[in-house]
Amino acid sequence: MYGKNNLLIVSCVELVHCSCGQVNDRIMHHVRTNAGLNSNQYGFIPQRGTVDGALAVKEIIDGNLKQKNCTSVVSLDVRGAFDAAWWSSILRNLKEIKCPKNLLNLPRSYFSDRTGIC
């Protein structure tokens, strides 16, 4: 099962990773075994980094060029994407995949009463 909000879950997991590696490992295990991730997910996944994603794109382009298909590539780097994440949605998604409460407590605590500093 792959939901449109898995990116939010992965973003949340990266936050947890910064705080506690063991919690990150446990949440990621739960996400991989219970929620599933899109097979095109690169980064934040063991042995599937951004270089692997770039190589996958190159293979698609090479295949299209061999078949003489027109191919366009758009690449986006969303600066500050995590800072703009909808935290309540991240927590809701973790609840929807039945993330154990003991694993949910760290991101819930982190997300509560946060304000931006300029």
C-alpha positions as CSV (number, residue, x, y, z in Angstrom):
1,M,0.0,0.0,0.0
2,Y,1.5,3.3,-1.0
3,G,-0.2,6.5,0.0
4,K,0.3,10.0,-1.3
5,N,1.6,11.1,2.1
6,N,4.5,8.7,2.5
7,L,6.9,11.6,1.7
8,L,5.7,13.2,4.9
9,I,6.3,10.0,6.8
10,V,9.8,9.8,5.5
11,S,10.4,13.5,6.3
12,C,9.3,12.8,9.9
13,V,11.5,9.8,10.1
14,E,14.5,11.9,9.0
15,L,13.7,14.3,11.9
16,V,13.6,11.4,14.3
17,H,16.9,10.2,12.8
18,C,18.5,13.4,13.8
19,S,17.2,12.9,17.4
20,C,17.7,9.2,17.9
21,G,19.0,6.6,15.4
22,Q,17.4,3.7,17.1
23,V,13.9,5.3,17.0
24,N,14.5,6.1,13.3
25,D,15.4,2.5,12.6
26,R,12.3,1.3,14.3
27,I,9.9,3.7,12.6
28,M,11.4,3.0,9.2
29,H,11.0,-0.7,9.8
30,H,7.4,-0.2,10.7
31,V,6.8,2.0,7.6
32,R,8.5,-0.5,5.3
33,T,6.6,-3.5,6.7
34,N,3.2,-2.0,7.3
35,A,2.7,1.0,5.0
36,G,4.9,0.2,2.1
37,L,6.9,2.7,0.2
38,N,6.8,3.6,-3.5
39,S,9.4,1.6,-5.4
40,N,10.7,4.9,-6.8
41,Q,11.6,6.1,-3.3
42,Y,15.3,7.0,-3.0
43,G,17.0,8.6,-0.1
44,F,16.2,7.8,3.5
45,I,16.2,4.1,2.5
46,P,19.1,1.8,3.2
47,Q,21.1,1.0,0.0
48,R,18.9,3.3,-2.1
49,G,20.4,6.8,-2.0
50,T,20.0,9.7,-4.3
51,V,22.8,8.5,-6.6
52,D,20.7,5.3,-7.2
53,G,17.8,7.5,-8.1
54,A,19.9,9.5,-10.6
55,L,21.1,6.2,-12.2
56,A,17.5,5.0,-12.5
57,V,16.6,8.3,-14.3
58,K,19.6,7.8,-16.6
59,E,18.5,4.3,-17.5
60,I,15.0,5.6,-18.4
61,I,16.5,8.3,-20.5
62,D,18.9,5.9,-22.2
63,G,16.0,3.5,-23.0
64,N,13.9,6.4,-24.4
65,L,16.8,7.6,-26.6
66,K,17.4,4.1,-28.0
67,Q,13.7,4.0,-29.0
68,K,13.9,7.5,-30.4
69,N,11.3,8.8,-27.9
70,C,11.2,12.4,-26.9
71,T,12.3,12.7,-23.3
72,S,12.1,15.7,-20.9
73,V,13.5,15.8,-17.3
74,V,12.4,18.3,-14.6
75,S,14.4,18.3,-11.4
76,L,13.3,20.2,-8.3
77,D,15.2,21.0,-5.2
78,V,12.7,22.3,-2.7
79,R,14.6,24.5,-0.3
80,G,13.1,24.4,3.2
81,A,10.7,21.7,2.4
82,F,10.9,20.1,5.8
83,D,10.4,23.4,7.6
84,A,7.2,23.9,5.6
85,A,5.9,20.3,6.3
86,W,2.4,20.0,7.7
87,W,3.3,18.4,11.1
88,S,-0.2,17.4,12.0
89,S,-0.5,15.5,8.7
90,I,2.8,13.7,9.4
91,L,1.5,12.6,12.8
92,R,-1.9,11.6,11.3
93,N,-0.1,9.5,8.7
94,L,2.0,7.8,11.3
95,K,-1.2,7.0,13.3
96,E,-2.9,5.7,10.1
97,I,-0.2,3.2,9.6
98,K,-0.6,2.2,13.2
99,C,2.8,3.4,14.3
100,P,3.3,2.2,17.9
101,K,2.7,4.9,20.4
102,N,6.1,4.6,22.0
103,L,7.6,5.4,18.6
104,L,5.1,8.2,17.9
105,N,5.9,10.0,21.1
106,L,9.2,11.5,20.0
107,P,8.0,13.2,16.8
108,R,4.8,14.2,18.6
109,S,6.9,15.9,21.4
110,Y,9.1,17.5,18.8
111,F,6.2,18.9,16.8
112,S,4.3,20.4,19.8
113,D,4.5,24.1,20.5
114,R,7.2,24.9,17.8
115,T,7.6,28.4,16.5
116,G,9.9,29.8,13.9
117,I,12.8,32.1,14.7
118,C,13.9,34.8,12.2
